[in-house]
Amino acid sequence: MKAVSLFAGVGGFDLALTRGGAEVVASVEIDKHARKVLEKRFPTTTHLEDVKSVTGEQLFELGFDSDGIIVGGFPCQDLSVAGKRRGLAGERSGLFFEVVRLLDETKAKWFILENVPGLLSSNGGRDLGIIIGALAELGYGVAYRILDAQYFGVPQRRRRIFIVGCLGDDGRTPAQILAIGEGRAGYLEEGKQSRKTTTRTLADGTSTSSIIGSEIVGSLQASDHKFPQQQQVMENKIVVC
């Protein structure tokens, strides 16, 4: 699988993709110091600077194809509860729409996005509704879930929302991907006992609901192009849109 890493940082996604057998044909990172790390660790990847200037045509010229995957942890500063919470209207977190543009230009089969849990409550949940709606309008079935690094062998509590999409899917395939079991030996049982579930209503619209096992709390056909009505975001569950 061919891959493109946006907002690459020092290459966390790039490393995971490479270990998973994908070929990262291009990474995009504007910070020159982080880019030096990428250039050293991934010498066969083409390193680009500004996501605003990257085009789908350029990615195809570098070897990407529409069966591939685009990943990225788009900037969180305007979404984090520690910031001023400008949301998607902010200059940095608003770069999400560059992701939408590149998905539209490439028609990539897959994407994975990552951000802080503050995205769930940004502008009363409307920003997440905008994100899901924009991706659904492109034809993606989407699922998202909060995952915490402490349950995967990392000695720190680091909760992040992961959003997975598959073009032409109804969201069930991304949900299966996100149904990864939390924890390795010494982490899972303790973590499961201490976690709490919270719910929030995000947006209005029309939807259908379905349950897949005990993980899925809502679903929406991508072709419906609407965000679910009374969609409940459950922070430690998988939500399908």
C-alpha positions in Angstrom: 0.0 0.0 0.0 1.2 3.5 -0.9 0.9 6.1 1.9 1.2 9.8 2.4 1.9 11.3 5.9 0.5 14.8 6.5 1.6 16.9 9.5 4.2 14.2 9.9 6.1 15.5 13.0 9.0 13.2 13.6 7.3 10.3 11.9 5.1 8.4 14.3 2.6 7.5 11.6 5.4 7.0 9.1 7.1 4.4 11.4 3.8 2.6 12.0 3.0 2.5 8.3 6.4 1.2 7.4 6.3 -1.5 10.0 2.9 -2.5 8.7 4.3 -3.0 5.2 3.2 0.3 3.6 5.5 2.5 1.5 5.4 6.1 2.6 6.0 7.9 -0.7 5.7 11.4 0.7 5.6 13.1 4.1 4.6 16.7 4.8 6.0 18.7 7.7 6.6 22.4 7.9 8.8 22.4 11.0 12.4 22.3 9.7 13.8 20.6 12.8 11.2 17.8 12.6 11.8 17.5 8.9 15.5 16.8 9.5 14.5 13.9 11.7 12.2 12.6 9.0 14.9 12.9 6.4 17.3 10.9 8.5 14.8 8.2 9.5 13.0 7.9 6.1 15.6 8.7 3.4 13.6 7.1 0.6 10.5 9.2 1.3 10.0 12.5 -0.5 9.8 15.2 2.1 7.5 18.2 1.5 7.1 21.3 3.6 3.7 23.1 3.4 0.5 21.1 3.2 -1.2 24.1 1.6 1.0 23.8 -1.5 0.8 20.1 -1.9 -1.6 18.8 -4.6 -3.1 15.5 -5.4 -1.4 15.5 -8.8 2.0 16.0 -7.1 1.3 13.0 -4.8 0.5 10.8 -7.8 3.7 11.9 -9.5 5.6 10.7 -6.4 4.0 7.3 -6.6 0.8 7.5 -4.6 -2.3 5.9 -6.0 -6.0 5.9 -5.1 -5.8 2.5 -3.4 -3.5 4.1 -0.8 -3.9 5.7 2.5 -3.5 9.3 3.8 -2.7 9.8 7.4 -2.1 12.8 9.7 -2.5 14.3 13.1 -3.7 17.7 12.0 -2.9 20.6 14.4 -4.6 20.5 17.7 -3.8 23.9 19.2 -7.3 25.4 18.4 -9.1 22.3 19.6 -7.3 21.6 22.9 -9.0 22.5 26.1 -5.6 24.1 27.1 -5.9 26.6 24.2 -8.2 29.5 23.2 -10.5 27.0 21.5 -11.0 28.8 18.2 -11.8 25.4 16.8 -11.8 24.7 13.1 -12.0 28.5 12.5 -8.5 28.7 13.9 -5.6 29.1 11.6 -3.8 25.9 12.7 -6.6 23.4 13.3 -8.4 24.8 10.3 -5.7 23.0 8.3 -8.0 20.0 8.5 -9.6 21.3 5.3 -6.4 20.8 3.5 -6.8 17.1 4.4 -10.3 17.2 2.9 -8.9 18.9 -0.3 -6.2 16.2 -0.7 -8.7 13.4 -0.1 -10.9 14.9 -2.7 -8.1 15.3 -5.3 -6.7 11.8 -4.8 -9.8 9.8 -3.9 -7.6 7.9 -1.6 -9.2 4.6 -0.5 -8.2 5.1 3.2 -7.4 7.7 5.7 -6.5 7.8 9.4 -6.6 11.1 11.3 -5.6 11.8 14.9 -6.3 14.7 17.3 -6.9 15.6 21.0 -10.1 14.5 22.8 -10.9 18.3 23.0 -12.2 17.8 19.4 -15.3 16.2 20.9 -16.3 19.3 22.8 -15.0 22.0 20.5 -17.7 24.5 19.7 -20.2 22.3 21.6 -19.4 19.3 19.4 -20.1 21.2 16.2 -16.6 21.0 14.9 -16.6 17.2 15.1 -19.9 17.3 13.2 -18.3 19.5 10.5 -15.4 17.1 10.2 -17.6 14.0 9.9 -19.9 15.7 7.5 -17.1 16.9 5.3 -15.6 13.4 5.1 -19.1 11.8 4.5 -19.7 14.2 1.6 -16.6 12.9 -0.1 -18.1 9.4 0.1 -16.2 8.0 3.1 -17.7 5.7 5.7 -16.1 6.9 9.0 -15.6 5.5 12.5 -13.8 7.2 15.4 -12.7 6.2 18.9 -10.7 7.5 21.8 -7.6 5.4 22.4 -5.2 5.9 25.3 -1.4 5.2 25.0 -1.2 3.8 28.5 -3.0 0.7 27.4 -0.5 0.0 24.6 2.7 -0.3 26.6 3.5 3.4 26.9 4.1 4.6 30.5 1.9 7.7 30.3 -1.8 8.6 30.0 -2.2 10.0 26.5 -5.7 10.0 25.1 -6.3 10.8 21.5 -9.2 10.5 19.1 -8.5 8.4 16.0 -10.8 8.8 12.9 -10.6 6.1 10.2 -12.3 6.3 6.9 -12.8 4.0 3.9 -14.1 5.3 0.6 -17.4 3.9 -0.4 -17.8 2.0 2.9 -20.7 2.3 5.3 -18.4 2.8 8.3 -18.3 -0.8 9.4 -14.9 -1.6 8.0 -13.3 1.4 9.8 -15.1 0.3 12.9 -13.6 -3.2 12.7 -10.1 -1.6 12.4 -10.7 0.5 15.5 -12.0 -2.5 17.4 -8.4 -3.1 18.5 -8.2 -4.5 22.0 -6.8 -2.0 24.5 -3.8 -3.0 26.5 -1.0 -5.4 26.8 0.0 -7.5 29.7 -0.2 -5.5 32.9 -2.3 -2.7 31.4 -5.7 -3.9 30.2 -7.4 -5.2 33.2 -6.5 -2.3 35.5 -7.4 0.2 32.8 -10.8 -1.3 32.1 -11.7 -1.1 35.8 -10.8 2.6 36.2 -12.2 4.1 33.0 -15.5 6.0 32.8 -17.8 6.5 29.9 -19.3 9.9 29.1 -21.8 10.9 26.4 -22.4 14.1 24.6 -25.0 15.1 21.9 -23.1 16.6 18.9 -25.4 17.7 16.1 -28.8 17.6 14.5 -29.7 15.7 11.4 -31.3 12.5 10.2 -29.8 9.1 10.9 -30.3 5.4 11.4 -28.9 3.5 14.3 -27.4 0.0 14.4 -25.4 -2.0 16.8 -22.4 -4.1 15.9 -21.5 -6.2 19.0 -21.2 -3.9 22.0 -18.8 -1.4 20.4 -20.9 0.5 17.9 -23.3 3.1 19.2 -24.5 4.6 15.9 -24.2 4.3 12.2 -24.8 6.3 9.0 -24.4 5.4 5.4 -21.8 7.6 3.9 -24.1 8.1 0.9 -26.6 9.9 3.2 -24.2 12.8 3.6 -25.8 13.8 6.9 -24.5 13.8 10.4 -26.4 11.6 12.8 -29.3 13.0 14.8 -28.7 12.9 18.5 -25.4 11.1 17.8 -24.0 10.0 21.1 -20.2 10.3 21.3 -19.0 7.7 23.8 -15.4 8.4 24.6 -14.3 4.8 25.0 -16.6 3.3 22.3 -16.4 3.3 18.5 -18.8 5.6 16.7 -19.7 4.9 13.1 -20.8 7.6 10.7 
